[in-house]
């Protein structure tokens, strides 16, 4: 399953983009739950072109700078919508090095445990601030047929995830300090 294929098709289904623009999307909104590097994006764009799921037009910027503006074809839209409608089985729990360390934390002194928990807490608090700032662009939940509904849905889920993780860390920091 080439999930990156469908992420790119989804972006191009919203609007035509350059490869650079697609990369920026992975460092912004999509980066909260999916990532891809330019070194992955450009080979995938080539495959999508070969499969006739996307096309491009050359745009001239300035006097000599050429850039390719990619857009989705009808065949690409069909493939994207077919993928979008599939039910997804629950993925295995993602690997989490911090939780693995905490599993074996009985081998650490309490001060070190507290330090590691507090460090993790700080990182999750910073992530929650970032997510909350992103959510400020919405006054309310966007309409179901809006291009922004999916972004809001995933963003809200990420905020809930971070809030629960912060609560979990605070509980155990408190417990370790007793």
Secondary structure, DSSP 8 states (H G I E B T S, - for coil): --HHHHHHHHHHHHS-B-HHHHHHHHHTGGGGT----HHHHHHHHHHHHHTTSEEEEEEEETTTEEEEEEEE-HHHHHHHHHHHTS----------HHHHHHHTGGGS-HHHHHHHHHHHHHHHHHHHHHHHHHHTT-SS---TTSTTHHHHHHHHHHHHHHHHHHHHHHHHHHHHT-
